């Protein structure tokens, strides 16, 4: 056999190996059940035809609005209440730190803990915390006072209509970026 024939044969065999390897990998990726990894918690998942961008939130205090984005595309906006004078909502870049269904509330003045479901609990059924100084927390929550939405009325938190915070709770996760601008 000549040297040129050997090179040709080697080239063809290498192509077959690459094609076979690709076929095996495709079978592995399409037939193996989903495996949970730290990366599966991130919303930047890819498929054969599209890439799903991660969600992020932008609070515009002056508009009393939080905007839900997927990547750079606005998905939805919600009307909110923000911190009143002396209890302003902090501005800056944050991330979701804590998510709780049926949260208890600690009164900021007395330290009294108000259990979930109590008519005295102002948080509603969902809590999405994004700021803390180690003692106090700021986050999104529902309200028993829907008339306060659209106003500067809270102790710094983002009050939302109960149905809206429930919807938002289902869209975000720990680590979701939250940007707050004046």
C-alpha positions in Angstrom: 0.0 0.0 0.0 1.4 3.5 -0.9 1.9 6.3 1.6 -0.9 8.3 -0.1 -3.3 5.5 0.3 -2.4 5.2 4.0 -3.0 8.9 4.5 -6.4 8.7 2.7 -7.4 5.7 4.8 -6.4 7.4 8.0 -8.3 10.5 7.0 -11.5 8.5 6.3 -11.1 6.5 9.6 -10.7 9.8 11.5 -13.9 11.2 9.9 -15.8 8.0 10.9 -14.5 8.3 14.5 -15.6 11.9 14.7 -19.0 11.2 13.2 -19.5 8.2 15.5 -18.4 10.2 18.6 -20.8 13.0 17.7 -23.6 10.5 17.3 -22.9 8.9 20.6 -22.8 12.3 22.4 -26.1 13.3 20.8 -27.6 10.1 21.9 -26.3 10.6 25.4 -27.6 14.2 25.6 -31.1 13.3 24.2 -31.7 10.0 26.0 -30.2 10.6 29.5 -32.8 12.1 31.9 -32.3 15.6 33.1 -29.5 15.9 35.6 -29.7 18.6 38.2 -26.6 20.6 38.6 -25.8 24.1 40.0 -26.1 25.3 36.4 -29.6 23.9 36.0 -30.7 26.4 38.7 -29.6 29.2 36.4 -32.2 30.2 33.8 -29.7 30.5 31.0 -30.6 27.2 29.4 -30.0 26.3 25.8 -31.8 24.1 23.4 -31.2 23.2 19.8 -33.1 26.2 18.5 -33.0 28.9 21.2 -31.3 30.2 24.3 -33.5 31.3 27.2 -32.1 34.3 28.9 -32.0 34.8 32.7 -34.6 37.0 34.3 -33.8 40.3 36.1 -35.8 43.0 37.9 -35.6 46.7 37.7 -37.4 48.9 40.2 -38.0 52.5 39.2 -39.0 54.3 42.4 -40.2 57.5 40.7 -42.6 55.5 38.5 -43.7 53.2 41.3 -43.0 50.3 39.0 -41.0 47.1 38.9 -40.2 45.7 35.5 -39.5 42.0 34.8 -37.0 41.4 32.1 -35.8 38.2 30.4 -32.4 39.2 29.2 -32.9 42.7 27.8 -36.5 42.1 26.8 -39.2 43.5 29.0 -41.7 40.8 29.9 -44.1 42.6 32.3 -44.3 45.6 34.6 -46.1 45.8 37.9 -47.4 48.8 40.0 -45.7 49.0 43.4 -45.6 51.0 46.6 -42.1 52.1 47.8 -40.6 53.4 51.0 -42.1 56.5 52.6 -40.0 59.5 53.7 -37.5 58.4 56.4 -37.9 54.8 55.3 -36.7 55.1 51.6 -36.2 52.0 49.5 -32.4 51.6 49.0 -31.1 52.2 45.5 -28.4 50.1 43.8 -27.7 46.6 42.5 -28.9 43.7 44.6 -30.0 40.1 44.1 -32.8 38.0 45.5 -31.5 36.5 48.8 -34.6 34.9 50.3 -38.0 33.6 49.1 -40.7 32.6 51.5 -44.3 31.5 51.2 -46.5 32.5 54.1 -43.9 34.6 55.9 -44.1 35.9 59.5 -43.5 39.6 59.9 -41.3 41.2 62.6 -42.5 44.7 63.6 -39.6 47.1 63.0 -40.3 49.2 66.2 -41.4 46.6 68.8 -39.7 43.5 67.5 -43.0 41.6 67.9 -43.3 38.7 65.5 -46.7 38.5 63.6 -47.4 35.0 62.3 -48.4 34.2 58.8 -52.1 34.4 58.2 -52.7 37.0 61.0 -54.8 40.0 59.9 -52.0 42.1 61.5 -49.4 40.6 59.2 -48.8 43.2 56.3 -46.7 40.9 54.1 -49.4 38.8 52.5 -48.5 35.2 51.3 -45.2 35.8 49.5 -41.8 37.4 50.5 -38.9 38.0 48.1 -36.1 39.6 50.1 -33.3 41.4 48.2 -31.6 43.6 50.8 -30.5 43.2 54.4 -28.2 44.9 56.9 -28.1 41.8 59.0 -31.1 42.8 61.1 -33.6 44.5 58.8 -34.8 43.3 55.4 -36.2 44.9 52.3 -38.1 42.9 49.8 -41.2 42.4 47.7 -44.4 41.4 49.4 -48.2 41.5 49.1 -50.4 43.9 51.1 -53.8 43.8 52.9 -54.0 47.5 51.9 -54.2 47.6 48.0 -54.9 51.3 48.1 -51.3 51.9 49.2 -49.9 50.5 45.9 -48.6 53.4 43.8 -47.6 55.4 46.8 -44.6 56.0 49.0 -46.1 54.1 51.9 -43.9 51.3 53.2 -40.9 50.9 55.6 -38.7 50.5 52.5 -40.2 47.4 51.1 -41.8 46.9 47.7 -45.5 46.4 48.2 -47.4 44.7 45.4 -51.0 43.6 44.7 -51.2 40.1 46.2 -51.8 38.4 42.7 -48.8 40.3 41.3 -46.4 39.3 44.0 -47.5 35.7 43.6 -46.9 35.8 39.9 -43.5 37.4 40.4 -42.6 34.8 43.0 -43.1 32.1 40.4 -40.8 34.0 37.9 -37.7 34.7 40.0 -35.3 32.6 42.1 -32.5 33.1 44.6 -29.8 35.1 42.8 -32.1 36.9 40.4 -30.6 40.4 39.9 -32.6 43.4 41.3 -31.7 46.9 40.2 -33.3 49.8 42.1 -33.1 53.3 40.6 -34.6 56.6 41.7 
